[in-house]
């Protein structure tokens, strides 16, 4: 987006005003820099239809007129002293009114506010309303009608350029961070292997001494972001605080070519401990989400692609109760070409291709959530599963997360054995159902077979997930489970 800077208070008033007017008045340029817009326009001139060309011509003409007026306003403001946009906001909004950029005050619908004042007519508003978009511009609030207008405008623009929206979590999805004091003795070697902060594009392990923190970028992340940016307008959305989010964005996107101002932190959300698309200027029907925590998106699970957590540091394993050595302690890492990000990039390309090239209905009426559901349902299509010694005693089988996961992946689940069963999913090879699978030459797999297929979006070789003959006292759930 060409939306305003991260901290308007620390920059000149004229710069902030220009940035804000870029966002509000150049709304058909949401999501791209002026240079990128020019390139995109050149690339699409031969492909868009005649009606779209005429519409863009009218928009360009109006845009040039508005830009000339904006330039005159900014030049006038530069001649007058003022500490900041927020510090002298009333004077600036009066100038906007006098320059006839806004509507007449009596007729203004007050689509949004900046610092408590309508950014269109300059009137001070008695009550704050709408949704806060402080990550775009400090003090910015937008009304529902204005949000809808911006989303509709941006949606048309992105679809013309064959793009959708992609929301990216940070921790355990794109990277893993730890406090320096949480490093174990086995991890001390990392301090001498940290990459330079002078050119972060060439590194993956960074020691941020000013934050007492070390961050490891997930393998393949640079390639992932580059290729995903060609298909999506991307946002960062983290439950970390804003200073942390901005520092991580610098590591991932030092040139600000992928996210620009689209960095959302927990400070910018409207609900505690929850993430929501209400603060994203994108239509839900065109949004995909990558996150390692499903419960963070209770209202948008249909948009979510659940990521396998990236546990590079030992503190990360401890945080989630894993009693094992971390990748850093093992002096190992995920595979670049076969890891989680490489796998999900293939899925994103598949979804993007289906959305734009394989659906028959009108482009504006398509819903990426339906495409996501269809692609997910192809993973275990044709498999019929029966579970043994997996669920606790008297637990409703069809409500267990593994049962639901398998069904989402296209499998059929049952509690009864019959010749149509293809897999028995078990934690103990000695159960009756496990022995039946061996006798009938059916696949006998550990539950991790389902979870791995879910994360990698591909049916896995069954022989890689054998079921052990565990003794009752060695089975963590032995006293709570029974053969089902």
C-alpha positions in Angstrom: 0.0 0.0 0.0 1.0 3.6 -0.4 -0.5 4.2 3.1 1.2 6.3 5.7 4.3 5.7 7.7 4.7 3.6 10.8 5.1 6.5 13.1 3.7 9.8 11.8 4.6 11.7 14.9 8.3 11.3 14.1 8.2 12.7 10.5 7.3 16.1 9.0 3.7 17.1 8.7 3.9 17.6 5.0 5.3 14.1 4.4 2.5 12.6 6.6 -0.2 14.5 4.9 1.1 13.5 1.5 1.3 9.9 2.5 -2.3 10.0 3.9 -3.7 11.7 0.8 -1.9 9.0 -1.3 -3.8 6.4 0.7 -7.2 8.0 0.7 -7.3 9.7 -2.7 -5.3 7.2 -4.7 -7.5 4.3 -3.5 -7.2 2.5 -6.9 -3.5 2.1 -6.2 -3.9 0.2 -2.9 -1.3 -2.4 -2.5 1.5 -1.2 -4.8 4.1 1.5 -5.1 3.7 4.0 -8.0 6.5 2.3 -9.9 4.9 -1.0 -9.5 1.5 0.4 -10.6 3.1 1.7 -13.8 4.7 -1.7 -14.5 1.4 -3.6 -13.7 -0.5 -1.2 -15.9 1.8 -1.8 -18.9 1.6 -5.6 -18.4 -2.2 -5.6 -18.3 -2.9 -3.2 -21.2 -3.2 -6.0 -23.7 -5.2 -8.3 -21.5 -8.0 -6.2 -19.9 -11.2 -5.8 -21.7 -12.4 -2.6 -23.3 -14.7 -1.7 -20.5 -11.9 -1.9 -17.9 -9.7 0.2 -20.2 -12.3 3.0 -20.3 -12.8 2.8 -16.6 -9.0 3.0 -15.9 -8.8 6.0 -18.3 -11.5 7.8 -16.3 -9.8 6.9 -13.1 -6.4 8.1 -14.3 -7.9 11.4 -15.4 -9.5 12.0 -12.0 -6.4 10.8 -10.3 -4.2 13.3 -12.1 -6.6 16.1 -11.1 -6.6 15.1 -7.5 -2.8 14.7 -7.4 -2.4 18.3 -8.7 -4.7 19.6 -6.0 -2.8 17.5 -3.4 0.5 19.0 -4.6 -0.8 22.5 -4.2 -1.9 21.7 -0.6 1.4 20.1 0.3 3.4 23.1 -1.1 1.2 25.5 0.9 1.7 23.5 4.1 5.4 23.4 3.6 5.5 27.2 3.7 3.9 27.3 7.1 5.6 26.0 10.3 4.1 23.1 12.2 5.7 20.4 14.4 3.8 17.3 13.2 0.6 16.2 11.5 -1.0 15.2 14.8 0.4 18.2 16.6 -1.2 20.7 14.3 -4.0 18.5 12.8 -6.8 21.1 13.2 -4.9 23.7 11.1 -4.1 21.1 8.4 -7.7 19.8 8.1 -9.0 23.4 7.8 -6.6 23.8 4.9 -7.9 20.7 3.3 -11.4 22.1 3.7 -10.4 25.4 2.2 -8.7 23.7 -0.7 -12.0 21.8 -1.5 -10.5 18.3 -1.3 -13.2 17.3 1.2 -16.9 17.4 1.0 -18.9 20.3 2.4 -19.1 19.8 6.2 -22.8 19.7 6.4 -23.1 16.9 3.8 -20.0 14.9 4.8 -20.7 11.3 5.8 -17.5 11.2 7.9 -16.1 8.0 6.3 -13.1 8.0 8.7 -11.2 10.0 11.2 -7.6 10.9 11.9 -6.7 12.2 15.4 -10.4 12.5 16.2 -11.2 14.6 13.2 -13.0 13.6 10.0 -10.2 13.3 7.3 -12.6 14.4 4.6 -14.2 17.6 5.9 -12.0 18.4 8.9 -14.8 18.4 11.5 -13.9 17.3 15.0 -16.0 14.3 15.9 -17.6 14.0 19.3 -17.5 10.2 19.4 -15.0 7.8 17.9 -16.5 5.2 15.7 -15.4 2.6 13.2 -12.4 0.3 13.2 -8.9 1.4 14.2 -6.2 1.1 11.5 -3.3 2.5 13.4 -0.8 0.2 11.7 -1.5 2.1 8.5 -1.5 5.6 10.1 -1.5 6.5 13.8 -4.9 7.6 14.9 -6.7 6.4 11.7 -10.2 5.0 12.1 -12.4 3.9 9.2 -16.2 3.5 9.2 -17.8 0.3 7.9 -19.0 1.8 4.6 -15.5 3.2 3.9 -13.9 -0.1 4.7 -16.3 -1.8 2.3 -15.5 0.8 -0.4 -11.8 0.4 0.0 -12.0 -3.4 0.0 -14.2 -3.5 -3.1 -11.8 -1.1 -4.9 -8.7 -3.0 -3.9 -10.4 -6.3 -4.8 -11.1 -5.2 -8.4 -7.5 -3.9 -8.7 -6.0 -7.2 -7.4 -8.2 -9.4 -9.5 -7.2 -7.5 -12.6 -3.6 -8.3 -11.7 -4.3 -11.9 -10.8 -3.6 -11.5 -7.1 -5.2 -12.6 -3.9 -4.4 -11.8 -0.2 -2.1 -13.8 2.1 -1.9 -13.2 5.8 1.3 -14.5 7.4 2.0 -15.3 11.0 5.6 -14.7 12.3 6.5 -17.0 15.2 6.8 -20.7 14.4 5.5 -20.0 10.9 8.2 -17.8 9.2 10.7 -17.7 12.0 11.6 -18.7 15.5 12.9 -16.3 18.2 14.3 -16.7 21.7 15.6 -14.5 24.4 19.4 -14.7 24.8 19.1 -15.7 28.4 17.0 -18.7 27.4 19.8 -20.2 25.2 21.0 -23.5 26.6 24.7 -24.3 26.9 24.4 -26.5 23.8 23.2 -23.5 21.9 26.1 -21.1 22.9 27.7 -21.8 19.6 25.0 -19.9 17.8 26.3 -16.6 19.1 29.4 -16.9 17.0 27.5 -18.0 13.9 25.0 -15.1 13.8 24.8 -13.3 10.5 25.5 -9.6 9.9 22.6 -7.2 10.4 24.1 -4.9 7.7 22.8 -7.1 4.9 20.0 -9.3 6.3 19.0 -10.5 2.9 22.0 -12.9 2.9 21.5 -14.3 6.4 19.1 -16.4 8.4 20.4 -16.3 12.0 20.4 -12.9 13.7 21.4 -11.8 17.2 19.4 -8.6 18.1 21.4 -7.5 21.1 19.3 -4.3 21.5 16.3 -6.6 22.1 18.3 -9.3 24.0 17.0 -11.7 21.4 18.1 -14.2 18.7 16.0 -14.9 15.7 16.2 -17.8 13.1 14.4 -17.4 9.8 12.8 -20.6 8.6 14.6 -22.3 5.7 13.3 -21.3 2.2 11.6 -18.2 3.6 13.3 -15.8 1.2 12.3 -17.8 -1.9 8.9 -18.3 -0.4 8.2 -14.6 0.0 9.6 -13.7 -3.4 7.4 -16.2 -5.2 4.3 -15.7 -3.0 4.5 -12.0 -3.6 3.8 -12.6 -7.3 0.5 -14.2 -6.5 -0.6 -12.4 -3.3 -0.7 -9.0 -1.6 0.8 -10.0 1.8 0.3 -9.0 5.4 2.2 -9.8 8.5 -0.1 -10.6 11.4 1.5 -11.5 14.8 0.4 -11.7 18.4 3.8 -10.1 19.2 3.9 -6.4 20.1 4.4 -3.8 17.4 8.2 -3.1 18.0 8.9 -6.8 17.7 6.7 -7.1 14.6 8.5 -4.2 12.9 11.9 -5.6 13.7 11.0 -9.0 12.3 9.6 -7.4 9.2 13.0 -5.7 8.6 14.6 -9.1 8.7 12.2 -10.7 6.3 11.6 -7.7 4.0 14.6 -5.3 4.3 13.6 -3.5 1.1 9.9 -3.2 2.0 8.9 -4.7 -1.2 6.6 -7.4 0.2 4.7 -5.9 3.2 5.4 -2.1 3.2 3.0 -0.8 5.9 1.0 -4.0 6.1 2.4 -5.2 9.5 -0.3 -6.0 12.1 0.6 -6.7 15.7 -1.5 -7.6 18.8 -1.6 -3.9 19.5 -3.6 -3.3 16.3 -6.3 -6.0 16.8 -9.8 -5.5 18.0 -10.0 -8.6 20.2 -7.6 -9.9 22.9 -5.8 -13.1 22.1 -7.6 -13.3 18.8 -6.7 -12.4 15.2 -9.4 -11.1 12.8 -9.8 -10.0 9.3 -11.7 -6.9 10.4 -8.4 -5.0 10.4 -7.3 -6.3 7.0 -8.4 -4.3 3.9 -9.1 -7.4 1.9 -12.3 -9.3 1.1 -12.6 -12.5 3.1 -13.5 -14.5 -0.1 -10.0 -13.7 -1.4 -7.9 -14.2 1.8 -5.7 -17.1 2.7 -4.0 -17.3 6.1 -0.8 -19.2 7.1 -0.5 -19.7 10.9 0.6 -22.4 13.3 -2.2 -21.7 15.8 -5.7 -22.6 14.7 -7.3 -21.2 17.8 -6.1 -17.7 17.0 -8.5 -17.6 14.0 -11.8 -19.0 15.4 -13.9 -16.8 13.1 -11.8 -17.5 10.0 -10.9 -21.2 10.0 -12.1 -21.7 6.4 -9.4 -19.3 5.3 -6.6 -21.0 7.4 -3.8 -23.2 6.2 -2.4 -24.7 9.4 1.5 -24.7 9.5 3.7 -27.2 11.2 5.4 -25.3 14.0 9.1 -24.4 13.5 11.0 -25.2 16.7 14.6 -24.2 16.1 15.4 -23.1 19.6 15.2 -25.3 22.8 13.0 -22.6 24.5 10.5 -23.2 21.8 10.3 -26.9 22.5 9.9 -26.2 26.2 7.2 -23.7 25.6 5.0 -26.3 23.9 5.9 -29.1 26.2 8.1 -31.2 23.9 10.7 -33.2 25.8 13.2 -33.5 23.0 16.2 -31.7 21.6 15.6 -28.8 19.3 17.0 -28.3 15.8 19.7 -26.0 17.2 20.8 -28.5 19.8 21.0 -31.1 17.1 22.9 -28.6 14.9 20.3 -29.4 12.2 17.5 -27.6 10.4 14.5 -28.2 8.2 15.1 -29.0 4.5 15.1 -26.1 2.1 13.3 -27.9 -0.7 11.2 -30.3 1.2 10.4 -28.4 4.4 7.1 -26.7 5.4 7.4 -23.5 3.4 8.4 -25.2 0.2 5.5 -27.6 0.6 2.9 -24.9 1.3 4.2 -22.8 -1.6 3.2 -25.6 -3.9 -0.3 -25.6 -2.4 -0.6 -21.8 -2.8 0.4 -22.1 -6.4 -2.2 -24.8 -6.9 -5.0 -22.8 -5.2 -4.0 -19.7 -7.2 -4.1 -21.5 -10.5 -7.5 -23.1 -9.8 -9.0 -19.8 -8.6 -7.9 -17.8 -11.7 -7.8 -20.5 -14.5 -10.0 -23.5 -13.6 -13.2 -22.1 -12.2 -16.1 -21.5 -14.5 -18.1 -18.8 -12.7 -17.5 -15.1 -12.9 -14.1 -13.9 -11.4 -15.7 -11.5 -9.0 -18.0 -14.2 -7.6 -15.3 -16.8 -6.8 -14.4 -17.7 -3.3 -10.9 -18.9 -2.4 -12.2 -20.7 0.7 -14.0 -23.1 -1.5 -10.9 -23.7 -3.5 -8.9 -24.3 -0.3 -11.5 -26.8 0.8 -11.4 -28.7 -2.5 -7.6 -28.9 -2.6 -7.4 -30.1 1.0 -10.0 -32.7 0.3 -7.8 -34.3 -2.4 -5.0 -35.3 0.0 -6.5 -38.5 1.4 -9.3 -39.0 -1.1 -10.1 -42.7 -1.5 -8.9 -43.7 2.0 -11.2 -45.2 4.6 -9.8 -45.1 8.2 -10.6 -47.0 11.4 -8.9 -45.8 14.6 -7.6 -48.1 17.3 -6.2 -47.1 20.7 -6.1 -43.4 19.6 -9.0 -41.8 21.4 -9.6 -41.7 25.2 -12.2 -44.1 26.6 -15.8 -43.0 26.0 -14.6 -40.1 23.8 -17.0 -39.2 20.9 -14.8 -40.4 18.0 -16.2 -38.0 15.4 -15.3 -35.0 17.5 -11.6 -35.8 17.9 -9.3 -33.5 16.0 -7.6 -36.4 14.1 -11.0 -37.7 12.9 -11.9 -34.2 11.8 -8.5 -33.6 10.2 -8.8 -36.9 8.2 -12.2 -36.0 6.9 -11.0 -32.5 5.8 -8.3 -34.3 3.9 -10.9 -36.3 2.0 -10.8 -39.6 4.0 -13.8 -41.5 5.2 -13.7 -42.4 8.9 -15.5 -45.3 10.5 -15.6 -47.1 13.9 -16.4 -50.5 12.3 -14.1 -52.8 10.3 -15.2 -54.0 6.9 -13.5 -54.9 3.6 -13.6 -51.3 2.3 -11.3 -50.1 5.1 -7.9 -49.2 3.7 -6.1 -48.0 6.9 -6.1 -48.8 10.6 -4.7 -45.8 12.5 -3.3 -47.1 15.8 -0.8 -46.5 18.6 -0.3 -50.1 19.5 0.3 -53.0 17.0 -1.1 -55.5 19.5 -4.8 -54.4 19.4 -7.4 -56.5 17.7 -7.9 -54.0 14.9 -4.2 -53.7 14.4 -3.9 -57.5 14.1 -6.8 -57.5 11.7 -5.0 -54.9 9.5 -1.9 -57.1 9.3 -4.0 -60.2 8.5 -6.0 -58.5 5.8 -3.0 -56.7 4.3 -4.4 -53.3 5.2 -2.2 -50.3 6.0 -1.4 -50.0 9.7 -0.1 -46.5 10.5 0.7 -44.3 13.4 -1.5 -41.2 13.9 1.4 -39.0 12.8 0.6 -40.2 9.2 -2.5 -38.1 9.2 -0.8 -35.1 10.8 2.1 -35.2 8.4 -0.2 -35.4 5.4 -2.1 -32.4 6.8 1.0 -30.3 7.1 2.6 -31.3 3.8 -0.6 -31.5 1.9 0.3 -34.9 0.4 -0.4 -38.5 1.2 2.7 -39.9 2.9 4.4 -43.3 2.4 2.7 -45.6 4.9 5.9 -47.5 5.6 7.4 -44.3 7.1 4.9 -44.4 10.0 5.0 -47.9 11.5 3.1 -48.8 14.6 5.1 -50.2 17.5 4.2 -53.0 19.8 4.1 -50.9 23.0 3.7 -52.3 26.5 0.7 -51.0 28.4 2.9 -49.3 31.0 4.9 -47.5 28.3 1.8 -46.1 26.6 1.0 -42.6 27.9 -2.7 -43.1 27.4 -2.8 -46.8 28.2 -5.1 -46.4 31.2 -7.4 -43.9 29.5 -7.9 -45.6 26.1 -9.4 -48.8 24.9 -9.6 -50.5 21.5 -12.3 -48.9 19.5 
